[in-house]
Amino acid sequence: MSAKNGSIKLVAGNSNPVLAQAIAQGLDLPLTKASVRRFADNEIFVEVLENVRGSDAFIIQSTSYPANDHLMELLIITDALRRSSARRITAVIPYFGYARQDRKVGSRAPISAKLVANLITHAGVDRVMTLDLHAGQIQGFFDIPTDNLYASPLMVRDIKERFDLANVMVVSPDVGGVVRARGLSKRINAPLAIIDKRRERAGESEVMNVIGDCAGYTCILIDDIVDSGGTLVNAADALLANGAKDVYAYISHGVLSGGAAARIAGSRLKELVITDSILPTEAVVKAPNIRTLSIAPLIAEAISRTAAEESVSSLFD
């Protein structure tokens, strides 16, 4: 296929080569040959090995762990394409790192999400495409067009295939995620509950109360990021203590750092479903109660529509 004004070039960094290849297959296009490697001192070197002059270039790169390395790869690939006369450069960032630092949390604290947006813009990116931003206002941090895609249609389809919706309750693991959970509950016409928690320190959470009657329901926790897994484990325990039949979780981005996969595997959570926006570690792959949904078809369709100057938002109507 080709773009409306020039050919499509897909360039992948090292963050998630499996997802990049799946997106390329969905578009029936090869990945553009490029070398993204390290010097002996770990400086990043990029060389695009094909002609990209006048092309519509899409860089597929999550800024996941190691976030700083993958962010620098994205910036340097952008510079290489810009200096190679690509007509338009779109950064496809399935997982946007630093999104949790979207506001000042105290005196003399940074807003790192805005800084990263500035870096990406000034590197020469013309457009950004991402998935389930942690905070919607991050779109406004960019001074270039930014498409925030949603994994909810994939999750809704999977939930409808696997559950009796008459016995399902959607649960937000915290007050901040209520809008996201309410949106999914409306799609499947299910009741909503909320976990009220108090976070004592970063990376740890204490469940305080369940708002809503979850007795007898199969509860589905909905969130955008699972990192340490503590919130989900505590939420599952609280729901089961309040009479829930089973507890599942559908999360867009499986960061799952440290011993999170083992924590989830040893928990009372029946199943954690994540997308492949982040390349799963070996521990995640081996965990018996963690399953992955592919976002490759969704991103491939969004890239196709962007290249053809067609509506992307209609994907979610």
Secondary structure as GFF3:
##gff-version 3
##sequence-region A 1 317
A	DSSP	beta_strand	2	3	.	.	.	ID=ss1
A	DSSP	beta_strand	6	12	.	.	.	ID=ss2
A	DSSP	alpha_helix	17	27	.	.	.	ID=ss3
A	DSSP	beta_strand	34	38	.	.	.	ID=ss4
A	DSSP	beta_strand	44	48	.	.	.	ID=ss5
A	DSSP	beta_strand	56	60	.	.	.	ID=ss6
A	DSSP	alpha_helix	67	83	.	.	.	ID=ss7
A	DSSP	beta_strand	88	93	.	.	.	ID=ss8
A	DSSP	alpha_helix	112	123	.	.	.	ID=ss9
A	DSSP	beta_strand	127	131	.	.	.	ID=ss10
A	DSSP	three_ten_helix	136	141	.	.	.	ID=ss11
A	DSSP	beta_strand	146	149	.	.	.	ID=ss12
A	DSSP	alpha_helix	152	162	.	.	.	ID=ss13
A	DSSP	three_ten_helix	165	167	.	.	.	ID=ss14
A	DSSP	beta_strand	168	172	.	.	.	ID=ss15
A	DSSP	three_ten_helix	175	177	.	.	.	ID=ss16
A	DSSP	alpha_helix	178	188	.	.	.	ID=ss17
A	DSSP	beta_strand	192	198	.	.	.	ID=ss18
A	DSSP	beta_strand	206	211	.	.	.	ID=ss19
A	DSSP	beta_strand	218	226	.	.	.	ID=ss20
A	DSSP	alpha_helix	230	241	.	.	.	ID=ss21
A	DSSP	beta_strand	246	254	.	.	.	ID=ss22
A	DSSP	alpha_helix	260	265	.	.	.	ID=ss23
A	DSSP	beta_strand	271	275	.	.	.	ID=ss24
A	DSSP	alpha_helix	282	286	.	.	.	ID=ss25
A	DSSP	beta_strand	290	293	.	.	.	ID=ss26
A	DSSP	alpha_helix	296	307	.	.	.	ID=ss27
A	DSSP	three_ten_helix	313	316	.	.	.	ID=ss28
###
